[in-house]
């Protein structure tokens, strides 16, 4: 299970995992976000799916479907991300997924 760590003001600052696999996933996501920012590109589809797997709103949600199957209904996923808001996950994760989904909208993905 993932846990969102918050600062004194209640803002999410990091994600922690209980199992070694969860901890590896978190390190992988954070490294991918740093790399994408460094080279000025959105995160990869795989990284977007990993983030979606942590922050989705339930097994039938658009982000959960994207995480589990790779099928992306980008407008529904973007709506879910905005409903979730940056107060529910580290801002870097939220921004990275938002940028990825915005790129998919620009590319005409439905």
Secondary structure by P-SEA (a helix, b strand, c coil): cbbbbbcccccccccccccaaaaaaaaaaaaaaaaaaaacccccaaaaaaaaaccccccccaaaaaacccccaaaaaaaaaaaaccccccaaaaaaaaaaaaaaaaaccc
